[in-house]
Amino acid sequence: MFDKKEFEDFIERLKYHHKGEGVREHGTAAPLFLVQEEKVIYGMDRDYTDDYVWVCSEDRECSYETDDGLLEAIEEDSRETGVVYDDFDLSVDDEITYNGDVVYEKIWLRKQWETVNCHFTKEAAEAFINRKGHDHEKLRIYVATQYWCKEWCNVVHALLSGQITYNENNVDNTDDSEFIENLLAFSRTKGDK
């Protein structure tokens, strides 16, 4: 729960992102800051993606995300060991072989962003990444507009207009049912204007 100082700071950040200069930064007066994690789906058909990674057959941990990186590894390997790979064309081939044995394999993939959680302010999203980023792969903050979500807009409006305020008596209250009921009643009175 917020203490009074944290609540006041939250309201100032909310004003900045919903009414102030922050609107220019993210292009909407009704932002929802999504923390998203990049997920990679391996084993796609090449007809459905342009993304791939070259993987070493003997050591699946060994991989190259670019053709240039793979070519450097092949050249270094040839210099050090004298290995001469079978003829290949990186633009066409999905495998690179040596004496007919697969040494490198092109694995087709797709990258997508999945939402981990969401926040009222960019600063809260950044704080989450700083606090929990080690539990995730690559993270980003994506701004989604809530312009057409009237309940969301009503809650933000109620916070900014002082209709929802800090109540010192409820700081340690673990039963939020009264708060939620009041919030729903407030939303119903505003309607979908």
C-alpha positions as CSV (number, residue, x, y, z in Angstrom):
1,M,0.0,0.0,0.0
2,F,1.0,3.6,-0.6
3,D,1.9,5.9,2.2
4,K,0.7,9.5,1.8
5,K,4.0,10.7,0.2
6,E,4.1,7.8,-2.3
7,F,0.4,8.4,-3.2
8,E,1.2,12.1,-3.9
9,D,4.2,11.2,-6.0
10,F,2.0,8.7,-7.9
11,I,-0.6,11.4,-8.6
12,E,2.1,13.7,-9.9
13,R,3.4,11.0,-12.2
14,L,-0.1,10.2,-13.3
15,K,-0.7,13.9,-14.2
16,Y,2.5,14.1,-16.2
17,H,1.6,11.0,-18.3
18,H,-2.2,11.7,-18.7
19,K,-2.4,15.5,-18.8
20,G,1.2,16.9,-19.0
21,E,4.2,16.7,-21.2
22,G,4.3,12.9,-21.0
23,V,1.4,12.8,-23.5
24,R,3.7,14.0,-26.2
25,E,6.2,11.2,-25.4
26,H,3.8,8.4,-25.8
27,G,1.2,9.9,-28.1
28,T,-1.9,9.3,-26.0
29,A,-3.6,10.9,-23.0
30,A,-4.8,7.5,-21.8
31,P,-1.6,5.4,-21.7
32,L,-1.2,2.0,-20.1
33,F,2.5,1.1,-19.8
34,L,3.0,-2.6,-20.6
35,V,6.1,-4.4,-19.6
36,Q,6.7,-7.0,-22.4
37,E,9.1,-9.9,-22.7
38,E,10.5,-11.0,-26.0
39,K,9.8,-14.7,-26.7
40,V,11.4,-16.7,-29.4
41,I,9.5,-19.6,-31.1
42,Y,12.0,-21.9,-32.8
43,G,11.2,-24.5,-35.5
44,M,9.1,-22.3,-37.8
45,D,8.6,-23.1,-41.5
46,R,10.8,-20.8,-43.6
47,D,7.6,-19.8,-45.6
48,Y,6.3,-18.0,-42.5
49,T,9.3,-16.0,-41.2
50,D,12.5,-14.3,-42.4
51,D,14.2,-14.7,-39.0
52,Y,16.6,-17.6,-38.3
53,V,19.7,-18.6,-36.3
54,W,22.5,-20.9,-37.3
55,V,23.1,-23.6,-34.7
56,C,26.1,-25.9,-34.3
57,S,25.1,-29.6,-34.6
58,E,27.5,-30.9,-32.0
59,D,26.9,-28.1,-29.4
60,R,23.3,-26.6,-29.4
61,E,24.5,-23.8,-27.2
62,C,26.8,-22.6,-30.0
63,S,24.8,-20.4,-32.4
64,Y,25.1,-17.4,-34.7
65,E,22.4,-14.9,-35.3
66,T,23.9,-13.5,-38.5
67,D,25.4,-15.0,-41.6
68,D,28.4,-12.8,-41.1
69,G,29.0,-14.3,-37.6
70,L,28.7,-17.8,-39.0
71,L,31.1,-17.0,-41.9
72,E,33.7,-15.6,-39.4
73,A,33.4,-18.9,-37.4
74,I,33.8,-21.0,-40.5
75,E,36.8,-19.0,-41.7
76,E,38.4,-19.2,-38.2
77,D,37.7,-23.0,-38.0
78,S,39.3,-23.5,-41.4
79,R,42.4,-21.5,-40.5
80,E,42.9,-23.3,-37.2
81,T,42.0,-26.9,-38.2
82,G,42.4,-26.9,-42.0
83,V,38.8,-28.1,-42.4
84,V,37.3,-27.5,-45.8
85,Y,33.5,-27.4,-45.7
86,D,31.3,-28.7,-48.5
87,D,30.1,-26.1,-51.0
88,F,27.3,-24.0,-49.6
89,D,25.1,-20.9,-50.4
90,L,23.9,-19.2,-47.3
91,S,21.0,-17.6,-49.2
92,V,19.6,-21.0,-50.1
93,D,21.0,-23.7,-47.9
94,D,19.6,-24.6,-44.5
95,E,22.6,-26.8,-43.6
96,I,26.4,-26.5,-43.9
97,T,28.2,-29.8,-44.1
98,Y,31.7,-31.3,-43.9
99,N,32.2,-34.6,-45.7
100,G,28.4,-34.9,-45.8
101,D,27.9,-34.5,-42.1
102,V,25.8,-31.6,-40.9
103,V,27.9,-29.1,-39.0
104,Y,25.6,-26.0,-38.9
105,E,21.9,-26.0,-39.3
106,K,19.6,-23.0,-40.0
107,I,16.7,-22.9,-37.5
108,W,13.8,-20.7,-38.5
109,L,12.2,-18.7,-35.7
110,R,9.7,-16.0,-34.9
111,K,10.1,-13.3,-32.2
112,Q,7.1,-11.9,-30.4
113,W,6.4,-9.8,-27.4
114,E,4.2,-11.1,-24.5
115,T,2.9,-8.8,-21.8
116,V,4.3,-9.5,-18.3
117,N,2.3,-6.8,-16.5
118,C,1.0,-3.3,-16.8
119,H,1.4,0.0,-15.0
120,F,-0.3,3.4,-14.7
121,T,3.1,5.2,-15.2
122,K,6.3,4.7,-17.1
123,E,8.3,5.1,-13.9
124,A,6.5,2.2,-12.3
125,A,7.1,0.0,-15.4
126,E,10.8,1.0,-15.3
127,A,11.0,0.2,-11.5
128,F,9.5,-3.2,-12.2
129,I,12.1,-3.9,-14.8
130,N,14.9,-2.8,-12.5
131,R,13.5,-4.9,-9.7
132,K,12.5,-8.1,-11.6
133,G,14.4,-7.9,-14.9
134,H,16.7,-10.7,-13.8
135,D,13.8,-13.1,-13.9
136,H,13.1,-12.4,-17.6
137,E,14.8,-12.3,-20.9
138,K,14.7,-9.2,-23.0
139,L,12.1,-6.7,-21.7
140,R,10.7,-3.5,-23.1
141,I,8.0,-0.9,-22.2
142,Y,5.2,-0.7,-24.7
143,V,2.5,2.0,-24.5
144,A,-1.0,0.9,-25.3
145,T,-3.8,3.5,-25.4
146,Q,-6.8,3.0,-23.1
147,Y,-8.8,5.8,-24.8
148,W,-11.7,3.5,-25.6
149,C,-11.7,1.8,-22.2
150,K,-14.1,4.0,-20.3
151,E,-13.6,2.2,-16.9
152,W,-9.8,2.8,-17.1
153,C,-10.4,6.5,-18.1
154,N,-12.9,6.9,-15.3
155,V,-10.5,5.6,-12.7
156,V,-7.7,7.9,-13.9
157,H,-10.0,10.8,-14.0
158,A,-11.2,10.0,-10.4
159,L,-7.6,9.9,-9.2
160,L,-6.6,13.1,-10.9
161,S,-9.8,15.0,-9.9
162,G,-9.5,14.0,-6.3
163,Q,-12.6,11.8,-6.3
164,I,-10.3,8.9,-5.3
165,T,-8.0,10.1,-2.5
166,Y,-5.5,8.8,0.0
167,N,-7.2,7.5,3.1
168,E,-4.7,7.0,6.0
169,N,-7.2,4.8,7.9
170,N,-7.1,2.1,5.1
171,V,-3.3,1.8,4.8
172,D,-3.2,-1.6,6.5
173,N,-6.7,-2.7,5.3
174,T,-6.3,-6.1,3.6
175,D,-10.0,-6.3,2.7
176,D,-10.3,-4.2,-0.5
177,S,-13.9,-5.3,-1.2
178,E,-15.4,-1.9,-0.1
179,F,-12.9,0.0,-2.2
180,I,-13.6,-2.2,-5.2
181,E,-17.4,-1.8,-4.8
182,N,-17.1,2.0,-4.5
183,L,-14.9,2.0,-7.6
184,L,-17.4,-0.1,-9.6
185,A,-20.3,2.2,-8.4
186,F,-18.3,5.2,-9.5
187,S,-17.7,3.6,-12.9
188,R,-21.4,2.8,-13.3
189,T,-22.4,6.4,-12.5
190,K,-20.0,7.7,-15.2
191,G,-21.3,5.4,-17.8
192,D,-19.8,5.1,-21.3
193,K,-19.9,8.8,-22.3
